[in-house]
């Protein structure tokens, strides 16, 4: 006891001695000598637990624990990139994730907290056109897009969490996208396309909205939340354009798909690329695969034709990412009757006959440029094969 006590006191974290307790005291607790009380012991005093604790003893001796400490997780991107500041949404998303995992009843409250923090953070990325020269715009826009990519990944994490809950519905996301458009309007951030310095400085937002809406669409399709996607795609977002005169505008999803002069016109001048935006979105996605984003883009193009979504003189969601597409059918699982029964709500039909009639009635625009590889809607949406496999 003298030798053991000396070693224990001189090196508290030692693992040389493993107390094995076989007796209980008068109170029914494991009987431990005083000089051993500071050590973690193996309790073999209870016959009902003997086998499990004996296995623990053997594993401790040979260094093969039953439970192995997991390796460190991936470093959050905002920590690995010193140019990025801490996200105000990070703590909100963590609390939301915990609420979902623990099955709490107030998940919607945590979701609303996240949405408020996310929306409120958007104006902080505004580029001041009073302190920038025209030849500096491209660099500023690209730098801002890189900074906002962390916020995009955080937003994808939010959707991935919400999509597992019963609060994942069209109303929640319609409100979210409406709030995004509203706060940009409130802060003088116009999304209307403009080939001028005043328009160029907002190209970081045009790219960001483009990126997050594609990600939202891809996730909804992957998790078969077709009702939610239809509600959002066919919605009209109500925005107060002037807080004093109460001027209201009703905007469509095309507000999330705007031409980027900075990247696609001026940056492209010195390259042989067809679309810089397409390059960046497909190559910079770290969570959702580029194939899923391309399919989501083509689907939005088809849906804009099906539902006649128009804004000004733009009549459809222009399929820019199709430059990378090699797909004929973007939803081949429509061939399954079971899958079609779930997906038909997205197209506003009730039967296979209705589906084919709907596709027959769609008028497709003539696109005479580099994007002519776009599959006709009947091929892209499995007109011939739909619901053919039971």
C-alpha positions as CSV (number, residue, x, y, z in Angstrom):
1,X,0.0,0.0,0.0
2,X,2.9,2.3,0.7
3,X,4.5,1.8,-2.7
4,X,1.1,2.2,-4.5
5,X,0.1,5.3,-2.5
6,X,3.4,7.0,-3.3
7,X,3.0,6.3,-7.1
8,X,-0.6,7.5,-7.0
9,X,0.1,10.8,-5.2
10,X,3.2,11.5,-7.4
11,X,1.4,10.8,-10.7
12,X,-2.3,11.2,-10.5
13,X,-3.0,10.2,-14.1
14,X,-1.1,7.0,-13.9
15,X,-2.6,3.8,-15.3
16,X,-0.1,1.3,-13.8
17,X,-2.5,0.1,-11.1
18,X,-6.0,-1.2,-11.9
19,X,-8.0,-1.8,-8.7
20,X,-10.2,-4.9,-8.9
21,X,-13.0,-4.9,-6.2
22,X,-14.5,-8.1,-5.2
23,X,-16.3,-7.2,-1.9
24,X,-19.0,-4.9,-0.8
25,X,-19.1,-2.8,2.4
26,X,-22.0,-2.6,4.8
27,X,-23.9,-0.2,2.6
28,X,-23.7,-2.4,-0.4
29,X,-21.1,-0.3,-2.2
30,X,-17.8,-1.6,-3.6
31,X,-15.3,-1.9,-0.7
32,X,-12.3,0.3,-1.7
33,X,-9.2,0.9,0.5
34,X,-8.6,4.5,1.3
35,X,-5.5,4.8,-0.7
36,X,-7.2,3.5,-3.8
37,X,-10.3,5.7,-3.8
38,X,-8.8,8.2,-6.3
39,X,-8.5,5.5,-9.0
40,X,-11.0,4.2,-11.4
41,X,-11.6,0.5,-10.4
42,X,-13.1,-2.6,-12.0
43,X,-16.1,-3.7,-9.9
44,X,-16.3,-7.5,-9.7
45,X,-18.4,-7.5,-6.5
46,X,-21.7,-7.9,-8.3
47,X,-22.1,-11.4,-9.9
48,X,-24.8,-10.1,-12.2
49,X,-22.3,-7.7,-13.8
50,X,-19.3,-9.9,-13.4
51,X,-18.9,-11.0,-17.0
52,X,-19.2,-7.5,-18.5
53,X,-16.8,-5.9,-16.1
54,X,-14.3,-8.8,-16.4
55,X,-14.3,-8.2,-20.2
56,X,-13.6,-4.5,-19.4
57,X,-10.7,-5.5,-17.2
58,X,-9.1,-7.7,-20.0
59,X,-9.6,-5.0,-22.6
60,X,-8.0,-2.4,-20.3
61,X,-4.9,-4.6,-19.7
62,X,-4.4,-5.3,-23.5
63,X,-5.3,-1.8,-24.6
64,X,-8.3,-2.8,-26.7
65,X,-11.2,-0.7,-25.3
66,X,-14.8,-1.5,-26.3
67,X,-15.5,2.1,-27.2
68,X,-12.9,4.0,-29.2
69,X,-12.7,7.7,-29.2
70,X,-13.8,9.0,-32.6
71,X,-11.4,11.0,-34.8
72,X,-11.8,14.7,-34.9
73,X,-14.4,15.9,-37.3
74,X,-13.9,18.1,-40.3
75,X,-12.7,21.6,-39.5
76,X,-15.5,24.2,-40.2
77,X,-14.7,26.1,-43.3
78,X,-14.9,29.5,-41.7
79,X,-12.0,28.4,-39.4
80,X,-9.8,26.9,-42.1
81,X,-10.2,30.1,-44.2
82,X,-8.7,33.1,-42.4
83,X,-10.5,35.5,-44.7
84,X,-13.9,34.4,-43.4
85,X,-15.4,35.9,-40.3
86,X,-17.4,33.9,-37.8
87,X,-20.9,33.1,-39.0
88,X,-23.7,34.6,-36.9
89,X,-25.8,31.6,-37.9
90,X,-23.4,28.9,-36.6
91,X,-24.7,28.7,-33.1
92,X,-28.3,28.9,-34.3
93,X,-27.8,25.9,-36.6
94,X,-26.1,23.9,-33.8
95,X,-29.0,24.5,-31.5
96,X,-31.5,23.6,-34.2
97,X,-29.6,20.3,-34.9
98,X,-29.7,19.5,-31.2
99,X,-33.4,20.2,-30.9
100,X,-34.1,17.9,-33.9
101,X,-31.9,15.1,-32.5
102,X,-33.5,15.3,-29.1
103,X,-37.0,15.4,-30.5
104,X,-37.9,18.7,-28.9
105,X,-41.3,20.2,-29.6
106,X,-40.0,23.7,-30.2
107,X,-38.0,22.9,-33.4
108,X,-39.9,25.7,-35.3
109,X,-38.7,28.3,-32.8
110,X,-35.1,27.3,-33.4
111,X,-35.7,27.3,-37.1
112,X,-37.1,30.8,-37.0
113,X,-34.1,31.9,-34.9
114,X,-31.8,30.6,-37.6
115,X,-33.8,32.2,-40.5
116,X,-33.7,35.6,-38.7
117,X,-29.9,35.4,-38.2
118,X,-29.3,34.2,-41.8
119,X,-31.5,36.9,-43.4
120,X,-30.0,39.6,-41.1
121,X,-26.5,38.7,-42.1
122,X,-27.0,39.2,-45.9
123,X,-26.5,43.1,-46.0
124,X,-23.1,42.7,-44.5
125,X,-21.8,41.4,-47.8
126,X,-22.8,44.6,-49.7
127,X,-20.2,46.1,-51.9
128,X,-20.1,49.9,-51.7
129,X,-20.1,51.3,-55.2
130,X,-18.9,54.7,-53.9
131,X,-15.5,53.4,-53.0
132,X,-14.8,51.1,-55.9
133,X,-13.6,51.6,-59.5
134,X,-15.0,49.8,-62.5
135,X,-11.8,47.8,-63.1
136,X,-11.9,46.6,-59.5
137,X,-15.4,45.1,-59.6
138,X,-14.6,41.6,-60.9
139,X,-12.1,41.0,-58.1
140,X,-14.5,42.4,-55.4
141,X,-17.4,40.3,-56.7
142,X,-15.3,37.1,-56.8
143,X,-13.9,37.8,-53.3
144,X,-17.4,38.4,-51.9
145,X,-18.7,35.2,-53.6
146,X,-15.9,33.2,-51.9
147,X,-16.8,34.7,-48.5
148,X,-20.5,34.0,-49.0
149,X,-19.8,30.4,-49.9
150,X,-19.4,29.6,-46.2
151,X,-22.9,31.1,-45.6
152,X,-24.2,29.0,-48.5
153,X,-22.8,25.8,-46.9
154,X,-24.4,26.8,-43.6
155,X,-27.7,27.3,-45.4
156,X,-27.5,23.9,-47.0
157,X,-26.9,22.5,-43.5
158,X,-30.1,24.2,-42.4
159,X,-32.2,22.7,-45.2
160,X,-30.7,19.3,-44.6
161,X,-31.8,19.4,-41.0
162,X,-35.3,20.9,-41.6
163,X,-36.0,18.4,-44.4
164,X,-36.0,15.6,-41.7
165,X,-38.8,17.2,-39.7
166,X,-42.5,17.7,-40.0
167,X,-42.1,21.5,-40.2
168,X,-40.6,21.1,-43.7
169,X,-43.3,22.6,-45.8
170,X,-43.8,25.1,-48.6
171,X,-45.0,27.9,-46.3
172,X,-41.7,27.8,-44.3
173,X,-39.5,28.1,-47.4
174,X,-41.8,30.6,-49.2
175,X,-41.5,32.9,-46.1
176,X,-37.8,32.4,-46.1
177,X,-37.2,33.3,-49.7
178,X,-39.6,36.2,-49.4
179,X,-37.6,37.5,-46.4
180,X,-34.4,37.2,-48.3
181,X,-35.7,39.3,-51.2
182,X,-37.3,41.8,-48.8
183,X,-34.1,42.5,-46.8
184,X,-32.1,43.0,-50.0
185,X,-34.7,45.5,-51.2
186,X,-34.7,47.3,-47.9
187,X,-30.9,47.7,-48.1
188,X,-30.9,49.1,-51.7
189,X,-29.6,45.9,-53.2
190,X,-31.3,45.6,-56.6
191,X,-31.4,42.3,-58.4
192,X,-32.6,43.8,-61.7
193,X,-30.0,43.1,-64.3
194,X,-28.0,46.3,-65.2
195,X,-24.8,46.7,-67.3
196,X,-23.5,49.5,-65.1
197,X,-21.4,49.9,-62.0
198,X,-24.5,50.2,-59.9
199,X,-25.6,46.8,-61.2
200,X,-22.2,45.1,-61.2
201,X,-21.6,45.6,-57.5
202,X,-24.7,43.4,-56.7
203,X,-23.5,40.5,-58.8
204,X,-22.3,38.7,-55.7
205,X,-25.9,38.5,-54.5
206,X,-27.1,37.4,-57.9
207,X,-24.7,34.6,-57.8
208,X,-25.5,33.7,-54.2
209,X,-29.2,33.5,-54.7
210,X,-28.7,31.5,-57.9
211,X,-26.5,29.1,-55.9
212,X,-28.8,28.6,-52.9
213,X,-31.9,28.1,-54.9
214,X,-30.3,25.4,-57.0
215,X,-29.1,23.7,-53.8
216,X,-32.6,24.0,-52.3
217,X,-34.1,22.4,-55.4
218,X,-31.6,19.6,-55.5
219,X,-32.2,18.7,-51.9
220,X,-36.0,18.7,-52.2
221,X,-35.8,16.3,-55.2
222,X,-33.3,14.0,-53.5
223,X,-35.5,13.7,-50.4
224,X,-38.7,13.5,-52.6
225,X,-40.2,16.6,-51.1
226,X,-42.1,17.3,-54.3
227,X,-45.0,19.1,-52.7
228,X,-42.7,21.6,-51.0
229,X,-40.8,22.3,-54.2
230,X,-44.0,22.8,-56.1
231,X,-45.3,25.3,-53.6
232,X,-42.1,27.4,-53.7
233,X,-41.8,27.2,-57.5
234,X,-45.3,28.3,-58.2
235,X,-45.4,31.0,-55.5
236,X,-45.4,34.7,-55.9
237,X,-43.2,36.5,-53.4
238,X,-44.8,39.6,-52.0
239,X,-42.1,42.4,-51.6
240,X,-42.6,46.0,-50.3
241,X,-40.5,48.0,-52.7
242,X,-41.2,51.3,-50.9
243,X,-41.8,51.3,-47.2
244,X,-43.4,54.8,-47.3
245,X,-45.7,54.5,-50.3
246,X,-46.4,50.8,-49.7
247,X,-45.5,49.8,-53.3
248,X,-45.9,46.1,-53.6
249,X,-44.3,43.8,-56.2
250,X,-45.0,40.2,-56.8
251,X,-41.9,38.3,-57.8
252,X,-41.3,34.8,-59.1
253,X,-38.5,32.3,-58.7
254,X,-36.9,34.0,-61.7
255,X,-35.7,36.7,-59.3
256,X,-33.2,34.0,-58.1
257,X,-31.9,33.6,-61.6
258,X,-30.4,36.8,-63.0
259,X,-27.7,37.4,-65.6
260,X,-24.3,38.1,-64.1
261,X,-22.6,40.8,-66.1
262,X,-19.4,40.8,-64.0
263,X,-18.7,37.1,-64.5
264,X,-20.4,36.1,-67.7
265,X,-19.7,39.2,-69.8
266,X,-16.5,40.9,-68.6
267,X,-14.6,38.1,-66.9
268,X,-15.4,35.8,-69.8
269,X,-13.9,38.2,-72.3
270,X,-10.4,36.9,-71.8
271,X,-11.3,33.2,-71.6
272,X,-12.8,30.6,-73.9
273,X,-15.4,29.6,-71.3
274,X,-19.1,29.7,-72.3
275,X,-20.3,30.5,-68.8
276,X,-18.1,31.5,-65.8
277,X,-21.1,31.2,-63.5
278,X,-21.7,27.6,-64.6
279,X,-18.0,26.9,-64.1
280,X,-18.0,28.3,-60.6
281,X,-21.3,26.7,-59.4
282,X,-20.4,23.2,-60.6
283,X,-16.8,23.3,-59.4
284,X,-17.3,25.2,-56.0
285,X,-20.1,23.0,-54.6
286,X,-18.6,21.1,-51.7
287,X,-21.8,19.4,-50.4
288,X,-24.1,18.8,-53.3
289,X,-22.8,17.0,-56.4
290,X,-22.5,19.0,-59.6
291,X,-24.7,16.4,-61.4
292,X,-27.5,17.0,-58.9
293,X,-27.2,20.8,-59.4
294,X,-27.3,20.4,-63.2
295,X,-30.4,18.2,-63.0
296,X,-32.0,20.7,-60.6
297,X,-31.3,23.5,-63.1
298,X,-32.9,21.6,-66.0
299,X,-35.9,20.7,-63.8
300,X,-36.4,24.4,-62.9
301,X,-36.2,25.2,-66.7
302,X,-38.9,22.6,-67.4
303,X,-41.1,23.8,-64.5
304,X,-40.9,27.4,-65.6
305,X,-42.3,26.2,-69.0
306,X,-44.9,24.0,-67.5
307,X,-46.2,26.7,-65.1
308,X,-45.7,29.6,-67.5
309,X,-43.4,31.5,-65.1
310,X,-42.6,34.8,-66.6
311,X,-40.9,38.0,-65.4
312,X,-40.7,41.0,-67.8
313,X,-39.4,39.7,-71.1
314,X,-37.8,36.6,-69.6
315,X,-40.1,33.7,-70.1
316,X,-38.3,30.8,-68.5
317,X,-35.5,29.8,-66.2
318,X,-32.6,29.8,-68.7
319,X,-30.7,26.5,-68.4
320,X,-27.2,27.9,-68.2
321,X,-25.6,24.9,-66.4
322,X,-26.6,22.7,-69.3
323,X,-23.2,23.4,-70.8
324,X,-22.0,20.7,-68.5
325,X,-25.0,18.4,-68.9
326,X,-24.8,15.0,-70.5
327,X,-28.2,13.9,-69.4
328,X,-31.1,12.9,-71.6
329,X,-33.5,12.1,-68.7
330,X,-33.1,14.1,-65.6
331,X,-35.6,12.1,-63.5
332,X,-35.3,8.5,-64.9
333,X,-37.0,7.2,-61.8
334,X,-40.3,8.5,-63.2
335,X,-40.3,5.2,-65.0
336,X,-41.3,3.6,-61.6
337,X,-45.0,3.7,-60.9
338,X,-44.3,4.2,-57.2
339,X,-42.0,7.1,-57.8
340,X,-44.4,8.7,-60.3
341,X,-47.2,8.6,-57.7
342,X,-45.0,10.6,-55.4
343,X,-43.6,13.0,-58.0
344,X,-46.8,13.8,-59.9
345,X,-47.8,16.6,-57.4
346,X,-44.7,18.5,-58.6
347,X,-46.2,18.6,-62.1
348,X,-49.8,19.3,-61.0
349,X,-51.3,16.2,-62.5
350,X,-53.2,13.2,-61.2
351,X,-52.5,10.5,-63.7
352,X,-50.1,9.3,-66.4
353,X,-52.5,10.5,-69.1
354,X,-52.7,13.9,-67.5
355,X,-48.9,14.0,-67.3
356,X,-48.5,13.2,-71.0
357,X,-51.2,15.7,-72.0
358,X,-49.5,18.4,-70.0
359,X,-46.1,17.7,-71.7
360,X,-47.8,17.7,-75.1
361,X,-49.1,21.2,-74.4
362,X,-45.8,22.8,-73.4
363,X,-44.4,25.2,-75.9
364,X,-40.6,25.2,-75.8
365,X,-38.5,28.2,-76.8
366,X,-36.1,28.1,-79.7
367,X,-32.6,28.4,-78.2
368,X,-30.1,28.9,-81.0
369,X,-26.8,29.1,-79.1
370,X,-24.2,27.0,-77.4
371,X,-26.9,25.5,-75.0
372,X,-28.8,23.7,-77.7
373,X,-28.0,20.4,-76.1
374,X,-31.0,20.9,-73.8
375,X,-33.1,17.8,-74.1
376,X,-36.7,18.5,-75.2
377,X,-39.0,18.4,-72.3
378,X,-40.5,15.0,-73.4
379,X,-37.1,13.4,-73.3
380,X,-35.9,15.1,-70.2
381,X,-39.0,14.2,-68.2
382,X,-39.4,10.6,-69.4
383,X,-42.6,11.0,-71.5
384,X,-42.4,7.5,-73.0
385,X,-41.2,5.6,-70.0
386,X,-43.2,7.3,-67.2
387,X,-44.8,4.8,-64.8
388,X,-44.0,1.9,-67.0
389,X,-42.4,-0.2,-64.2
390,X,-44.7,-1.5,-61.5
